[in-house]
Amino acid sequence: VQLQASGGGLVRAGDSLRLSCAASGRTFSRDTTGWFRQAPGKEREFVAGIRWRSGSTFYGDLVKGRFTISGDNAKNTVYLQMNSLKPGDTAVYYCADAGRNPVYVIYDARAYAYWGQGTEVTVSS
């Protein structure tokens, strides 16, 4: 599975952005796709995830109520709609995919075998 993330940019606090993650290759019967982010000097953290079979979505505590993850099976694309952005959301955002492997702990980055190149989001105050 190859992943291509896009949609990052420089915005002001309170603005919105939508990130996209397009998958190619062996995309059939994927289990879970997630978004993670890493700010300078900080560890990578879970942002959101979606289970393809059930459509269930999960969010990190810091983004609940502001971010929405969605998936389009026909386009093999996952979106991350980010509203009410804060300076603390500044980071490089990565999409990750587990392929056909089941993900038991959705916020654990080690569960994801495939990673995109990252897209940078900068939120100014």
C-alpha positions as CSV (number, residue, x, y, z in Angstrom):
1,V,0.0,0.0,0.0
2,Q,1.4,3.4,-1.0
3,L,0.0,6.5,0.7
4,Q,0.1,10.1,-0.5
5,A,-0.9,12.8,2.0
6,S,-1.8,16.3,0.9
7,G,-3.7,19.4,2.0
8,G,-1.4,20.9,4.6
9,G,-0.6,24.6,4.8
10,L,-0.3,27.7,6.8
11,V,-3.6,28.9,8.5
12,R,-4.7,31.1,11.3
13,A,-6.1,30.0,14.6
14,G,-9.8,29.2,14.2
15,D,-9.5,28.3,10.5
16,S,-10.1,24.9,8.9
17,L,-8.2,22.6,6.7
18,R,-8.9,19.3,5.0
19,L,-6.2,16.7,4.6
20,S,-6.4,13.9,2.1
21,C,-4.6,10.5,2.1
22,A,-4.8,8.7,-1.2
23,A,-3.9,5.0,-1.2
24,S,-2.8,2.9,-4.1
25,G,-1.5,-0.7,-4.5
26,R,-3.0,-3.5,-2.4
27,T,-5.9,-1.6,-1.0
28,F,-8.5,-4.4,-1.0
29,S,-9.7,-5.5,2.4
30,R,-7.8,-3.0,4.4
31,D,-8.5,-2.9,8.1
32,T,-7.7,0.5,9.5
33,T,-6.3,3.8,8.3
34,G,-5.2,6.5,10.8
35,W,-3.7,10.0,11.0
36,F,-0.9,10.7,13.3
37,R,1.0,14.0,13.9
38,Q,4.4,15.0,15.1
39,A,5.3,18.4,16.3
40,P,8.9,19.6,16.6
41,G,10.6,18.1,19.7
42,K,7.6,16.0,20.5
43,E,6.7,12.3,20.0
44,R,4.3,11.2,17.3
45,E,0.7,11.1,18.5
46,F,-2.5,9.6,17.4
47,V,-5.0,12.0,15.8
48,A,-7.8,9.9,14.3
49,G,-8.5,6.5,12.8
50,I,-11.2,4.7,10.8
51,R,-12.0,1.1,10.5
52,W,-13.0,0.3,6.9
53,R,-15.3,-2.6,7.5
54,S,-17.4,-1.0,10.2
55,G,-16.9,2.6,9.5
56,S,-16.1,3.2,13.1
57,T,-14.0,6.3,13.9
58,F,-11.8,7.1,16.8
59,Y,-10.1,10.3,17.9
60,G,-7.3,11.5,20.1
61,D,-8.5,13.5,23.1
62,L,-6.9,16.8,21.9
63,V,-8.9,16.8,18.6
64,K,-12.3,15.3,19.7
65,G,-15.1,17.6,18.6
66,R,-12.9,19.5,16.2
67,F,-11.6,17.0,13.7
68,T,-13.5,14.5,11.6
69,I,-12.1,11.5,9.8
70,S,-13.9,10.0,6.8
71,G,-13.2,7.5,4.1
72,D,-14.2,7.1,0.5
73,N,-13.9,3.5,-0.5
74,A,-14.4,4.2,-4.2
75,K,-11.5,6.7,-4.2
76,N,-9.3,4.8,-1.7
77,T,-9.0,8.1,0.1
78,V,-9.2,9.1,3.7
79,Y,-9.9,12.7,4.7
80,L,-9.2,14.6,7.9
81,Q,-11.4,17.6,8.3
82,M,-9.8,19.9,10.8
83,N,-11.9,22.7,12.2
84,S,-11.2,25.3,14.9
85,L,-7.5,24.9,14.5
86,K,-5.2,25.9,17.3
87,P,-1.5,26.7,17.3
88,G,-1.1,23.5,19.3
89,D,-2.2,21.6,16.2
90,T,0.9,22.7,14.4
91,A,2.7,19.5,13.3
92,V,3.6,17.3,10.4
93,Y,0.6,15.1,9.8
94,Y,1.1,11.5,8.6
95,C,-1.5,9.0,7.3
96,A,-0.9,5.4,8.1
97,D,-2.4,2.2,7.0
98,A,-2.4,-1.3,8.5
99,G,-3.1,-3.1,5.2
100,R,-4.9,-6.3,5.8
101,N,-3.5,-6.7,9.3
102,P,-6.0,-6.3,12.1
103,V,-5.4,-3.3,14.4
104,Y,-6.2,-4.0,18.0
105,V,-5.0,-0.8,19.5
106,I,-5.9,1.9,17.0
107,Y,-3.8,4.6,18.6
108,D,-0.6,2.5,18.6
109,A,1.6,3.6,15.7
110,R,3.3,0.2,15.7
111,A,0.1,-1.4,14.4
112,Y,0.5,0.5,11.0
113,A,2.8,-1.0,8.4
114,Y,2.4,1.7,5.7
115,W,3.1,5.4,6.1
116,G,2.7,8.4,3.9
117,Q,5.3,11.1,3.5
118,G,3.6,13.6,5.8
119,T,2.0,17.0,5.1
120,E,2.9,20.0,7.2
121,V,0.2,22.0,9.0
122,T,1.1,25.4,10.7
123,V,-1.4,27.3,12.7
124,S,-0.5,30.9,13.6
125,S,-2.0,32.7,16.6
